């Protein structure tokens, strides 16, 4: 097992080293363009979520509702047996929770695209 972990770490480190020193993606030179950075370079995911929780009312509402569904689901999973109504409630909560997560993700993606466009505009790109 340790040899698998070590092999993964070695591969991960070499990919990381290749990325840092690279001015092109594998097989795709950037010919005359500025080095393209992944969007994650703009702001870490956790930091963006924290910022949205502080500043975006809709994201905060969705996150609170998602947490509420999670709490209700936890209450159901602690039961040894679910009757038919509870099973329906569990399925409904899971679907609602997934829908909320998708809506939160959509907000994050919208902000990422906006940040990327702002970054390009600030650097003189299109």
KOLLUMVEX-690080 format. One record per residue: residue in three letters; x negated, y negated, z negated of N, C-alpha, C in turn. Coordinates in steps of 0.001 Angstrom, whole numbers, plus 524288, in hexadecimal, padded with zeros to 5 digits. Layout:
N
AlaXYZXYZXYZ ...
***
This chain:
126
Unk7FCCB804A6800008000080000800007FC9A7FB1480000 Unk7F87D7FB187FCCE7F5147F68C7FC927F27B7F573801CB Unk7F1227F9A8804AA7EEAA7F8CB809BD7F2627F61C80D88 Unk7F77F7F71E80D0F7FB4E7F47F810627FBAE7EEB480F04 Unk7FBAD7ED8E809FE7FBEB7E820808417F70D7E539809FE Unk7F26F7E7B3809457ED957E53880AE27ED6F7E44F810C4 Unk7EF5A7E81A813CD7EF767E78C8197C7F30E7E30E81B0A Unk7F7847E2AD818757FB2A7DE6F8199B7F8B47D93081846 Unk7F6217D8D1813AF7F3AA7D3ED812227EF6C7D261815FF Unk7EC497D630817AD7E81D7D51781B667EA697D31382080 Unk7EE6F7D5A78226F7F0FA7D4018274C7F34F7CE8D8269F Unk7F5E07CDAE822307F8487C8A5821177F4317C458820EF Unk7EFCA7C56581E6C7EBA57C17B81E147E96D7C04582376 Unk7E8B77C458826C17E67E7C35582BE77EA537C03A82F40 Unk7EF5D7C15882ECF7F3427BE53831B27F3387B8B782FC2 Unk7F2DB7B81082A9A7F2B67B2DF828567EDF17AFDA82A39 Unk7E96D7B26082A457E4A57AFD782C207E5267AE6E831E0 Unk7E75A7B1F8834FF7E8037B0E683A8F7EB9A7AC3C83B69 Unk7EFAE7ABD28384E7F3657A786838FA7F0CB7A24E837C8 Unk7EDD47A225833647EB6D79D35831CE7E7A779B33835E8 Unk7E4AD79EAD8384F7E0BC79CFD83C087E2BE79C9184192 Unk7E77679E1F842757E97D79E79847C17EBA479944849AD Unk7EAC87984784EA97ED4A793D08512A7F11C795BC8554D Unk7F22079AC18552D7F5DC79CF4858DE7F8907A1A485671 Unk7FD187A2CB858767FFC37A77C856E07FD967ABE485A27 Unk7FDB67B0AD858387FB827B4FC85B497FDC17B520860C5 Unk7FA3D7B4B7864AA7FBE37B52186A197FE687B04286C4D Unk7FEEB7AC1986927801927A76386B037FE617A28D86991 Unk7FAC77A0E586CEF7F7AB79C4286BB67FB1B7976386B8D Unk7F964793978688B7FC6078ECA867F87FAB878A9586BD9 Unk7F76378BDE86F6E7F58B7887F873AF7F70B782C387337 Unk7F39977FBF870C37F43F77A1E870A07F8427781886CC1 Unk7FAA677B78869C87FE82779BB865ED7FC22779F086082 Unk7FE807770C85CF87FCC07773A857907FDD477C9B8555A Unk7FADC77E158514F7FBB77831B84EC7801367833984C84 Unk803FF7875C84D9C809437880284BA8808FF78AA68465D Unk80B75788528429480B9978A9B83D5E810FB78CE883C6A Unk8113F7913C8397281660793528383A8195578F6F834DB Unk81E8D78F968352B821B778BF283229820B978C6782C57 Unk81F0B790F982A8D81E1E791AC82502819BE78E2782316 Unk8168078C1B826BD8125C7887482533814A67833D8238D Unk81948781FE8257481B9877CFE8243481D0A77CA981E6F Unk81FA1780A081C728212F780B7816F8822697866781592 Unk82075788468112D8218D78DBA80FAF8276F78EA480EE4 Unk82918793588101082EA6794C280FD38310A7939E80A7E Unk82E6D7954580658830957947B801118310778EAA7FFD5 Unk82D3378BA48018882D54786018008F831D47837380383 Unk832C17853880851837137831F80B6883C4C7845F808D6 Unk83CE8789438070B841CC78AB48045C842A4787697FF75 Unk83E777869E7FC6E83EDE783637F7B78407177DD07F918 Unk83E1B77BBE7FD3F83F64776707FEF284518776158009F Unk846E577A0D8038084C5A77A128052F8500977A7380089 Unk84EA177D897FC9F851E577DE77F7ED85251778A07F52E Unk84E26775987F54B84E37770767F2C28511476C5F7F5FF Unk8507D76C977FB2E85214768317FE6F856BE7692C80204 Unk8581976E028030C85C3976F2D806CC860FC77157803F0 Unk8652B76E58803C3869DF76FC9800D986C36774E0802E5 Unk86C817756D8080886ED477A2980A5B86B9C77F028090F Unk8667777E9A80988863117830980849863A17848280282 Unk863D9780937FF3186473781817F994869AB784397F869 Unk86DE1782837FB0787301784FB7FA4D872E878AB37FC07 Unk8708978BA1800928702D790F68029286CF3794677FEE8 Unk8689E792517FCE986543795507F95B868207969C7F44C Unk86B2B792E27F24086E23793D07ED6F87249798037EE54 Unk874DF797B67F2CA878E179B9B7F40D876677A0FF7F4E3 Unk871D97A1197F76086F017A5FB7F83086D8A7A8667F2F0 Unk86BA87A5267EF5186A397A70E7EA1B86EFB7A91A7E734 Unk873667A6787E7CB8783C7A8317E54D879D27AD9E7E745 Unk879797AE677EC6B87AAA7B3907EEAC876DC7B7A77EC94 Unk871F37B6377EC2F86DF87B9C47EA2D86F317BB5A7E488 Unk870BE7B7897E15A872177B8A27DBE4876D07BC4A7DB85 Unk87AB57BB4B7DEC487F5E7BE9F7DEC687E097C42A7E08B Unk87AB27C4967E481879077C9BC7E658876087CCA97E224 Unk872C87C9DB7DF4A86FD47CC567DB148738E7CE8A7D6FA Unk877B17CBAB7D5C687B987CD987D21F87E2D7D2937D40C Unk87F1A7D2E17D91C881857D7917DB5287DB47DC267DB62 Unk878C67DB187DC88875007DF697DCD7873B87E19F7D776 Unk874C07DE9C7D35D873D37E0927CE128780D7E4667CC4C Unk87C4B7E4997CF32880887E8407CDE687F207EDAF7CFF3 Unk880AF7F1A47CD0787FA07F7097CEA5883457F8C87D306 Unk887FE7F6A87D30D88BDE7F83F7D6F088ED77F36E7D8B5 Unk88F8A7F2F07DDD78929B7EE9D7DFF4897CD7F0AC7E1FC Unk89C027EE387E03A8A1177EFBF7E25F8A18C7ED797E7E2 Unk8A5D77EE897EA7B8A67D7ECF57EFEB8A6307E7057F08F Unk8A8AB7E4187ED258A8867DE5D7ED6E8A2FB7DC4D7ECB0 Unk8A02D7DEA17E91E89ACB7DCFB7E8238973D7DE487ECC0 Unk898457E2A97EF5A8953E7E4077F4028962D7E0157F85B Unk89B147DE747F90389C627DA7C7FCEF899C47D5527FB7D Unk899FE7D3F67F670897857CF2D7F4998919C7CF577F593 Unk88F397D3D27F4A08899B7D4687F57E8883C7D38B7FB3A Unk88B207D6057FEBE88A1F7D5578046188AEB7CFA680602 Unk88F137CD43804038903A7C7D18054E88BDE7C43580369 Unk88A057C5147FEAD885D67C1E17FC7F880C97C2817FFA0 Unk87F987C74A8012787ADE7C8378043D87B1F7C5648097A Unk87FA67C59280BFE880477C2E58110687FF67BCFD8105D Unk882777BB0680C3B8825F7B56C80B3E87CCC7B39F80A0A Unk87A117B6B7806F0874B27B57080586871417B53F80A6F Unk871F77B8ED80DF586EFE7B903812D48704C7B44A8163A Unk875447B2E88168E876DE7AE50819878745E7A95E81748 Unk874627A8E781222871F77A46180F9186C207A427810B6 Unk869967A8AC81074863F57A8F68118D862DD7A74581731 Unk8662D7A8F581AD3865967A7638204E866397A17D820EF Unk869F579F3681E2B86ACD7999581E74866277969D81C2B Unk863FE798A0817E385F5F7962F8158C85AC77968981955 Unk85A2079B1081BC2855E479BD681F87856757980F8241D Unk85B4A79741825D185C50793B082A2185A9778E1D828C5 Unk85B9578C82823FC859E27875182242853EF787008223E Unk8515F78B118204384BA678B29820218497B78AC3825AB Unk84BAD78DBA82955849D378DA082EBC84A9F7884A8313A Unk84F05785D88301885023780A58322984C0E77CBC8302C Unk84ACD77D0C82B2C846DE77996828DD8417E77AB782B33 Unk8403977FC882BDD83B2B7813982E3383A9A77EEE833B2 Unk83EB677F67836D883E8877D5083C2B83DDB7776A83C0F Unk84097774DE838748402676F3D837EE83A9576DB78364E Unk8385B7709B8329C8330276F91830DA82F1D7706683549 Unk82FF37748E8385482C82775AD83CB082CBD7714F840CA Unk8317F76F81841EA8322576B48845B182FA376645843AA Unk8306B7651483EAA82E027607383C4B8281B760CB83C90 Unk826067657E83B8E8205D7664E83BA281E367657C84126 Unk820FA767918450281F54766E284A7481F8C7613184C05 Unk823B075E8584A65824557590584BC082006755BA84933 Unk81EB9756EF8446081AAA7540E8418B8154E754E9843FC Unk8147A759928464E80F5C75AB3848B080F2F7591284E6E Unk813637569C850478135A754AC8559D8155A7587E859A3 Unk8175475D0D857D981973760F385B8381F0075FB585CF8 Unk8213E7632186016826A676259861C082A717643785DBA 
***
